[in-house]
Amino acid sequence: MTRTGIFGGSFNPIHNGHVQLARHLLDEARLDEIWFMVSPQNPLKAQADLMDERLRLELVRLALADDPRLVASDYEFRLPRPSYTWNTLQHLSTDYPDRTFTLLIGEDNLRCFDRWAHAADLLREYDIVVYPRGHKPIDTATLPPRVRLVNPPLYDISSTEVRRRIREGEPWDTLVPKAVYERMSEISKQ
Protein backbone atom coordinates (compact mmCIF):
# COMPACT_ATOMS: atom_id res chain seq x y z
CA MET A 1 0.00 0.00 0.00
CA THR A 2 1.24 3.45 -0.90
CA ARG A 3 1.17 5.79 2.09
CA THR A 4 -0.24 9.11 0.87
CA GLY A 5 -0.49 12.25 2.95
CA ILE A 6 -3.30 14.68 2.18
CA PHE A 7 -2.20 18.27 2.67
CA GLY A 8 -5.33 20.32 2.03
CA GLY A 9 -5.53 24.04 1.69
CA SER A 10 -6.38 27.05 -0.36
CA PHE A 11 -2.71 27.64 -1.25
CA ASN A 12 -3.58 31.27 -1.90
CA PRO A 13 -0.75 31.33 -3.01
CA ILE A 14 1.51 28.39 -2.22
CA HIS A 15 4.72 29.52 -0.50
CA ASN A 16 8.09 28.12 0.54
CA GLY A 17 6.78 27.19 3.98
CA HIS A 18 4.20 24.83 2.45
CA VAL A 19 6.83 23.08 0.34
CA GLN A 20 9.46 22.79 3.09
CA LEU A 21 6.87 21.55 5.60
CA ALA A 22 5.69 18.87 3.17
CA ARG A 23 9.24 17.66 2.56
CA HIS A 24 9.78 17.39 6.29
CA LEU A 25 6.45 15.58 6.80
CA LEU A 26 7.32 12.97 4.17
CA ASP A 27 10.07 11.70 6.45
CA GLU A 28 8.62 12.37 9.87
CA ALA A 29 5.19 10.89 9.05
CA ARG A 30 6.77 8.05 7.02
CA LEU A 31 4.83 8.83 3.85
CA ASP A 32 5.59 7.78 0.27
CA GLU A 33 4.09 10.96 -1.16
CA ILE A 34 2.00 13.99 -0.29
CA TRP A 35 -0.90 15.24 -2.36
CA PHE A 36 -1.45 18.98 -2.11
CA MET A 37 -5.25 19.00 -2.21
CA VAL A 38 -6.09 22.43 -3.62
CA SER A 39 -9.45 23.35 -2.12
CA PRO A 40 -11.78 25.25 -4.41
CA GLN A 41 -13.96 26.24 -1.44
CA ASN A 42 -13.05 25.76 2.21
CA PRO A 43 -16.23 25.84 4.32
CA LEU A 44 -14.39 27.53 7.20
CA LYS A 45 -12.77 30.35 5.19
CA ALA A 46 -14.05 33.46 3.43
CA GLN A 47 -13.94 33.37 -0.36
CA ALA A 48 -13.49 37.10 -0.97
CA ASP A 49 -9.68 37.16 -1.14
CA LEU A 50 -9.31 33.87 -3.01
CA MET A 51 -7.43 33.67 -6.32
CA ASP A 52 -9.01 31.64 -9.11
CA GLU A 53 -8.85 27.92 -8.30
CA ARG A 54 -7.18 27.01 -11.63
CA LEU A 55 -4.47 29.60 -11.05
CA ARG A 56 -3.86 28.32 -7.51
CA LEU A 57 -3.57 24.78 -8.89
CA GLU A 58 -1.17 25.93 -11.61
CA LEU A 59 1.01 27.66 -9.01
CA VAL A 60 1.07 24.53 -6.82
CA ARG A 61 2.11 22.44 -9.84
CA LEU A 62 4.91 24.90 -10.61
CA ALA A 63 6.08 24.89 -6.98
CA LEU A 64 6.23 21.08 -6.80
CA ALA A 65 7.59 20.34 -10.27
CA ASP A 66 11.05 19.27 -9.04
CA ASP A 67 9.89 16.71 -6.44
CA PRO A 68 7.87 13.70 -7.69
CA ARG A 69 6.88 12.82 -4.10
CA LEU A 70 4.87 16.05 -3.89
CA VAL A 71 1.79 16.10 -6.11
CA ALA A 72 -0.63 18.94 -6.95
CA SER A 73 -4.18 17.61 -6.93
CA ASP A 74 -7.39 19.03 -8.37
CA TYR A 75 -9.41 16.09 -7.00
CA GLU A 76 -11.73 18.34 -4.96
CA PHE A 77 -12.59 20.36 -8.08
CA ARG A 78 -14.81 17.43 -9.15
CA LEU A 79 -16.56 17.03 -5.79
CA PRO A 80 -19.56 18.93 -4.38
CA ARG A 81 -18.78 22.27 -2.81
CA PRO A 82 -17.88 23.35 -0.22
CA SER A 83 -15.00 20.91 0.18
CA TYR A 84 -15.48 18.73 3.25
CA THR A 85 -12.45 16.64 4.14
CA TRP A 86 -14.60 13.65 5.10
CA ASN A 87 -16.18 13.57 1.62
CA THR A 88 -12.81 13.94 -0.05
CA LEU A 89 -11.21 11.14 1.94
CA GLN A 90 -14.18 8.82 1.41
CA HIS A 91 -14.03 9.36 -2.37
CA LEU A 92 -10.25 8.97 -2.41
CA SER A 93 -10.43 5.73 -0.43
CA THR A 94 -12.93 4.34 -2.95
CA ASP A 95 -11.05 5.54 -6.04
CA TYR A 96 -7.60 4.50 -4.78
CA PRO A 97 -8.00 1.26 -2.78
CA ASP A 98 -4.24 0.60 -3.09
CA ARG A 99 -3.43 3.61 -0.89
CA THR A 100 -3.74 4.51 2.76
CA PHE A 101 -4.49 8.18 3.36
CA THR A 102 -3.16 10.26 6.23
CA LEU A 103 -4.59 13.70 6.89
CA LEU A 104 -1.96 16.40 7.54
CA ILE A 105 -3.22 19.39 9.54
CA GLY A 106 -1.83 22.28 11.54
CA GLU A 107 -2.47 22.48 15.26
CA ASP A 108 -4.76 25.47 14.65
CA ASN A 109 -7.05 23.13 12.70
CA LEU A 110 -6.90 20.53 15.45
CA ARG A 111 -8.15 23.15 17.91
CA CYS A 112 -11.31 23.70 15.84
CA PHE A 113 -11.62 20.09 14.67
CA ASP A 114 -14.95 19.67 16.44
CA ARG A 115 -16.39 22.15 13.87
CA TRP A 116 -15.36 19.94 10.94
CA ALA A 117 -18.03 17.88 9.19
CA HIS A 118 -17.88 14.25 10.38
CA ALA A 119 -15.06 15.02 12.84
CA ALA A 120 -15.68 11.83 14.85
CA ASP A 121 -15.69 9.74 11.66
CA LEU A 122 -12.41 11.27 10.53
CA LEU A 123 -10.82 10.50 13.90
CA ARG A 124 -12.07 6.92 13.73
CA GLU A 125 -11.26 6.13 10.08
CA TYR A 126 -8.03 7.97 9.26
CA ASP A 127 -4.60 8.62 10.71
CA ILE A 128 -4.06 12.33 11.33
CA VAL A 129 -0.65 13.96 11.62
CA VAL A 130 -0.61 17.35 13.34
CA TYR A 131 2.19 19.87 12.94
CA PRO A 132 2.70 22.99 15.12
CA ARG A 133 1.85 26.43 13.78
CA GLY A 134 3.50 28.51 16.50
CA HIS A 135 0.41 28.79 18.67
CA LYS A 136 -0.10 27.10 22.03
CA PRO A 137 1.61 23.77 22.76
CA ILE A 138 -0.52 20.66 22.35
CA ASP A 139 -0.95 18.28 25.25
CA THR A 140 -0.12 14.97 23.58
CA ALA A 141 -1.86 13.08 26.40
CA THR A 142 -5.19 14.44 25.14
CA LEU A 143 -4.74 13.36 21.51
CA PRO A 144 -7.14 10.72 20.16
CA PRO A 145 -5.57 7.33 19.29
CA ARG A 146 -5.08 7.91 15.54
CA VAL A 147 -3.72 11.46 15.94
CA ARG A 148 0.03 11.97 16.13
CA LEU A 149 1.98 15.16 16.74
CA VAL A 150 5.15 15.76 14.72
CA ASN A 151 7.71 18.47 15.30
CA PRO A 152 8.97 20.00 12.06
CA PRO A 153 10.74 23.35 12.02
CA LEU A 154 8.37 26.33 12.12
CA TYR A 155 8.23 28.22 8.84
CA ASP A 156 7.28 31.82 9.52
CA ILE A 157 5.59 32.44 6.18
CA SER A 158 1.91 32.74 5.36
CA SER A 159 -0.12 33.22 2.21
CA THR A 160 -1.71 36.22 3.94
CA GLU A 161 1.75 37.80 4.32
CA VAL A 162 2.58 37.09 0.66
CA ARG A 163 -0.65 38.76 -0.47
CA ARG A 164 -0.06 41.72 1.87
CA ARG A 165 3.45 42.28 0.51
CA ILE A 166 2.21 42.12 -3.07
CA ARG A 167 -0.61 44.58 -2.30
CA GLU A 168 1.75 47.01 -0.54
CA GLY A 169 4.55 46.74 -3.09
CA GLU A 170 7.02 45.11 -0.69
CA PRO A 171 9.49 42.39 -1.76
CA TRP A 172 7.99 38.89 -1.73
CA ASP A 173 10.21 36.94 -4.12
CA THR A 174 11.97 35.07 -1.28
CA LEU A 175 8.67 33.81 0.20
CA VAL A 176 7.56 31.68 -2.75
CA PRO A 177 9.28 29.21 -5.10
CA LYS A 178 11.00 30.95 -8.02
CA ALA A 179 8.59 29.51 -10.62
CA VAL A 180 5.61 30.79 -8.60
CA TYR A 181 7.13 34.26 -8.33
CA GLU A 182 7.82 34.37 -12.07
CA ARG A 183 4.31 33.22 -13.01
CA MET A 184 2.56 35.61 -10.61
CA SER A 185 4.77 38.50 -11.80
CA GLU A 186 3.91 37.64 -15.40
CA ILE A 187 0.17 37.62 -14.60
CA SER A 188 0.35 40.96 -12.78
CA LYS A 189 1.83 42.57 -15.91
CA GLN A 190 -1.10 41.47 -18.10
Secondary structure as UniProt FT lines:
FT   STRAND          2..9
FT   TURN            12..13
FT   HELIX           16..28
FT   TURN            29..30
FT   STRAND          33..38
FT   TURN            43..44
FT   TURN            48..49
FT   HELIX           53..64
FT   TURN            65..66
FT   TURN            68..69
FT   STRAND          70..73
FT   HELIX           75..78
FT   HELIX           85..95
FT   TURN            97..98
FT   STRAND          99..106
FT   HELIX           107..111
FT   HELIX           113..115
FT   TURN            117..118
FT   HELIX           119..125
FT   STRAND          127..131
FT   HELIX           140..142
FT   TURN            145..146
FT   STRAND          147..149
FT   HELIX           159..167
FT   TURN            168..169
FT   TURN            173..175
FT   HELIX           178..188
//
